[in-house]
Amino acid sequence: MNRHDWTNGFATSEREPLEEAWSLTEAVYWSVDLADGTAEWGCELDEVLGVRGAPEDAVRQRLCELVAPLVEAARIAPSWQVHQLEQRCEQPGGWMRPVRFRARRRGDVLIGVAIDITGAVEPKQELADLAERYRHLVELSPNAICVHQDGVAVYVNPATVRMLGAESSTQIVGRPVVDFVAEDSRSAMREQLASLAAPGAATERGRAVLRRLNGDPVVVEVVAVRITWEGRPAFQVIMRDITADRAAEAALRYQAALVEHVSNAIIATTHDGRVTSWNPAAARIYGRPAEQALGQPVDEVVGAPLDPAVLVEDGQVAEATHRRADGAALTISMSAAQMDGGYVLVCTDETALRRAQRHFATVVDALAEGVVVVGANGLVESANPAALQILGTREEDFVGTPPQSWPLFDETGGLLPPRAHPPAHSQRTGKQRTAQLVRTRRGDGSSVWLSLTSRPLNPDDEPPHPIVLSFTDVTESRAIRERLEWDATHDPLTGLANRTLLLRRLDAALHARQRRHDLAVLFIDLDNFKVINDSLGHSAGDKVLCVVSERLRRLTRQHELVGRLGGDEFVVLSPDENDVTKAQLLARQVRRCLADPITVGDRQLHVDASVGIVLSPPGDPRPGADVLRDADVAMYEAKKLGRGRAAVFDVRLRKRVQRRLNLEQDLRHAVSRGQLWMAYQPIVNLRTHRVGWVEGLLRWTHPVHGTIPPGEFIPLAEESDLINSIGIHALRMATREIAAHRRQRTLPLQLKANLSARQLDDPHFAVAVHDALEQTGLPPSALCLEITESTLMQDPEAAEAVLNGLRELGVKLAIDDFGTGYSALALLHRLPLDTLKIDRSFIAGRDGTANEPFIASIVALAHTLNLNVVAEGVETAEQLATIRRLGCDEVQGFYFGRPVPIDELPDAA
């Protein structure tokens, strides 16, 4: 799609004025289709985003990344809502450009603009700082300041409250301003206000008589300025009580004394305008010491035309722009009085106040934060445009209502009682509530999250306090935060709880004070899932995991939690399973729900699971991680029972696991502590009736537990990666002992040693065998290494490569436990084997008799391949006779001797 066809969504009659309007702004348009994600944009957007001249795909990708939060918000928000987001775009050279994105949905298209606000970010903060300084300036000003709108007072500062003899602003705000103006001054006041036609226009400084609440008159100097208050025209009136000034002016006619410590500049002049007195305030305000001002024309030292006679004749307080000695402009209000020798001028520096007044209306209009004023009577008195927009209401519907009429909800979703509302609390206590997160309903019924602050307007007054509420709309940022929280606690593939959330909920359930029932934890592992991944690919495996997740979700009840730990491991937490029977029933239900075939492409896949169960009684001190570990142990116990089963973790299993962990740790030190030793079982040649070979078998004598069976510690070594080091140690020990035995007794005794699957994976194994033979002096031909049939079939190609390497050393090779696996005839023919050992299960079957047909076929096959045949597990004379009759070459078993140390071996059989 052409990136400049942004007007396609508009009628032909609309396109030309739209294009013309865009050309007059600094904004760059863009749009995103909410249905298919395509994007369009205008010229220069690539430069704003920092990818100038980049291909369209790069610009589109960068745009979609930046406006992704707006797209998500627009999908769920009303179409009329305007969304705004500020992002920082990295530019060539590494600097960051602040960009504001504003957008609104039109049908299925999100249409917006991107505005470079590089020059507006810092001014925005300056406006906020300026507003705060202006607020302090107005609140602390010694001059009375009042704002009235439609003839009604809407704001007064503390100085006005004091001037009118009121106790608080509530006695003034809301009343007609003429209530406080003397009858003789009302007409002049109306005329002056009527002359203010435009915002910012100000009246000349004049005088008026006010009436205090008790009826007493007060003469004030007054200036009125037309402003905007909450979006509507209003008047700000600055008043200064000049009763004392008038008395001072009268006194100045008869006295020549100048006040040294006033803040106003007091300047005395001759009739022709030359300065005769210059007080310290004048020196400070104008930046001129007295010695530079005395005797000079007054208009020169104040930097502006000034005729005291005209001021006296006018009889008004005048305002003019003067200049300091350094040229800086000053806003000065002046009054003058005539004396016998000339004139006295009283000049007040109002530069800061006037500057704040000029910015007041701009600051208020620029605020994006909602501001609501609530009177002492608990009703809304005013709300700025931002507040009305955020709350989705109109001023006429909002002003005059109690804030409690808007329901507020806390972060947990609970409805706040009216007394707990932040405005009610501040009004009642006079204390501030800062940045409280609440949710309310907009006028259209939608929800909006607010960060709300309430503070009393006059905290020193007695309650109930009038308050001001300020708030910002944090709905979008909260939605993003909730999404991030969800992503952090849920599995991205299945949407189930992840390990973090599972442990959090498990810990909470374990340590709940009111828990009265056992808590059941089911650890579920899919059987043979790796086969699906390896054969069909991970996408098929992912689909299976999603189907399994959905079935588990449907199976469990609302108060139970299903989670995925990763891979094919799932967990179910059930807080009210109070006995083993119920937990086992739930495990059966889990396996049953997984039994139905899962369709992946054109295949029907069947999955089963092994389930470990842990029951945690009330008061169980274990942390959640330990309970989950115990459930994992129980699951592995279930797999040992044959997969597709469930096992319950109990004291017996815990002891067995503890023993297993202890043995694993002790096994790591068994070599260094000399606890491992070799036992040898003779292998008898049936033709010569002599012992030609012995099989070396590793034994472990534990200092505490005594002799540990090989069937217990060998699997531990294989699972803990100790088998390689222990296997090499055993081989060195056996070759050393056999070599010494051969030298001492001059008997050609030969050694057979077992290999594990893990040793075949060791790339240094062949080198270790070579070193052991070289160091002990045992001939390679006197060593036969045995590998089980099942190990060979795990990876025939890799096994063949390792066996060929061992054959090059001159070592003999045997296949052990033959008949228990699925060896291919071609593989037996290809491998460099010397011996085939028939598994003992065929020598003594279930009834104690040999499986003669099977043994005969194995012997025939082995002899065909020129392999020597050894029968294992011969324990009786009958078995020996059968083996001899079926043609076996060698025999091994308890009938000829049990495994013994090297020095207990017989010389012959």
BELQUI-V72352 format. One record per run of one state. SS is the DSSP state (@ for helix, = for strand, . for the rest). FROM is the first residue (numbers start at 1). LEN is the number of residues. If there is no record, write none. Layout:
ss:SS from:FROM len:LEN
ss:SS from:FROM len:LEN
This chain:
ss:. from:1 len:5
ss:@ from:6 len:4
ss:. from:10 len:2
ss:@ from:12 len:12
ss:. from:24 len:4
ss:= from:28 len:6
ss:. from:34 len:5
ss:= from:39 len:3
ss:. from:42 len:3
ss:@ from:45 len:4
ss:. from:49 len:7
ss:@ from:56 len:11
ss:. from:67 len:1
ss:@ from:68 len:9
ss:. from:77 len:5
ss:= from:82 len:9
ss:. from:91 len:5
ss:= from:96 len:11
ss:. from:107 len:2
ss:= from:109 len:8
ss:. from:117 len:1
ss:@ from:118 len:23
ss:. from:141 len:3
ss:= from:144 len:6
ss:. from:150 len:2
ss:= from:152 len:5
ss:. from:157 len:1
ss:@ from:158 len:6
ss:. from:164 len:5
ss:@ from:169 len:3
ss:. from:172 len:4
ss:= from:176 len:1
ss:@ from:177 len:4
ss:= from:181 len:1
ss:. from:182 len:1
ss:@ from:183 len:12
ss:. from:195 len:7
ss:= from:202 len:1
ss:. from:203 len:3
ss:= from:206 len:6
ss:. from:212 len:5
ss:= from:217 len:13
ss:. from:230 len:2
ss:= from:232 len:10
ss:. from:242 len:1
ss:@ from:243 len:12
ss:. from:255 len:10
ss:= from:265 len:5
ss:. from:270 len:4
ss:= from:274 len:5
ss:. from:279 len:1
ss:@ from:280 len:7
ss:. from:287 len:3
ss:@ from:290 len:4
ss:. from:294 len:3
ss:= from:297 len:1
ss:@ from:298 len:4
ss:. from:302 len:6
ss:@ from:308 len:7
ss:. from:315 len:3
ss:= from:318 len:6
ss:. from:324 len:5
ss:= from:329 len:11
ss:. from:340 len:2
ss:= from:342 len:8
ss:. from:350 len:1
ss:@ from:351 len:16
ss:. from:367 len:3
ss:= from:370 len:5
ss:. from:375 len:4
ss:= from:379 len:5
ss:. from:384 len:1
ss:@ from:385 len:7
ss:. from:392 len:3
ss:@ from:395 len:4
ss:. from:399 len:3
ss:= from:402 len:1
ss:@ from:403 len:3
ss:. from:406 len:3
ss:= from:409 len:1
ss:. from:410 len:5
ss:= from:415 len:1
ss:. from:416 len:2
ss:@ from:418 len:3
ss:. from:421 len:1
ss:@ from:422 len:8
ss:. from:430 len:3
ss:= from:433 len:9
ss:. from:442 len:5
ss:= from:447 len:10
ss:. from:457 len:10
ss:= from:467 len:7
ss:. from:474 len:1
ss:@ from:475 len:15
ss:= from:490 len:1
ss:. from:491 len:6
ss:= from:497 len:1
ss:. from:498 len:1
ss:@ from:499 len:12
ss:. from:511 len:8
ss:= from:519 len:8
ss:. from:527 len:2
ss:@ from:529 len:8
ss:. from:537 len:1
ss:@ from:538 len:18
ss:. from:556 len:5
ss:= from:561 len:6
ss:. from:567 len:2
ss:= from:569 len:6
ss:. from:575 len:5
ss:@ from:580 len:16
ss:. from:596 len:2
ss:= from:598 len:3
ss:. from:601 len:2
ss:= from:603 len:3
ss:. from:606 len:3
ss:= from:609 len:8
ss:. from:617 len:7
ss:@ from:624 len:17
ss:. from:641 len:5
ss:= from:646 len:3
ss:. from:649 len:2
ss:@ from:651 len:17
ss:. from:668 len:8
ss:= from:676 len:10
ss:. from:686 len:5
ss:= from:691 len:12
ss:. from:703 len:3
ss:= from:706 len:3
ss:. from:709 len:1
ss:@ from:710 len:10
ss:. from:720 len:3
ss:@ from:723 len:23
ss:. from:746 len:4
ss:= from:750 len:5
ss:. from:755 len:2
ss:@ from:757 len:4
ss:. from:761 len:4
ss:@ from:765 len:12
ss:. from:777 len:3
ss:@ from:780 len:3
ss:= from:783 len:6
ss:@ from:789 len:6
ss:. from:795 len:1
ss:@ from:796 len:13
ss:. from:809 len:3
ss:= from:812 len:7
ss:. from:819 len:6
ss:@ from:825 len:6
ss:. from:831 len:4
ss:= from:835 len:4
ss:. from:839 len:1
ss:@ from:840 len:4
ss:. from:844 len:8
ss:@ from:852 len:13
ss:. from:865 len:3
ss:= from:868 len:4
ss:. from:872 len:5
ss:@ from:877 len:9
ss:. from:886 len:4
ss:= from:890 len:3
ss:. from:893 len:7
ss:= from:900 len:1
ss:. from:901 len:1
ss:@ from:902 len:3
ss:. from:905 len:5
